[in-house]
């Protein structure tokens, strides 16, 4: 088996190790993948990254597989439904289409 050199921050968590070895520091050129990163990074603010990684599949379902065109069409009813989804971080200010940022779009 090949010895892998990696940073210390993933520790022993298999999810963190997989993220480190296959995603962290790799360039991204796909729009949906970039939107996924933006969505997850926004959710992470103030929380640990592993918390968000553990919720990633829930985010994938909640945010239309990170399709920005579909998410852009989310209406207030959909946003309110997301605010009830225990599988994602439910902090109102983290949803860009609500509260302080609705006029940006």
Beta strands, then each sheet from edge to edge (+ up, - down):
end
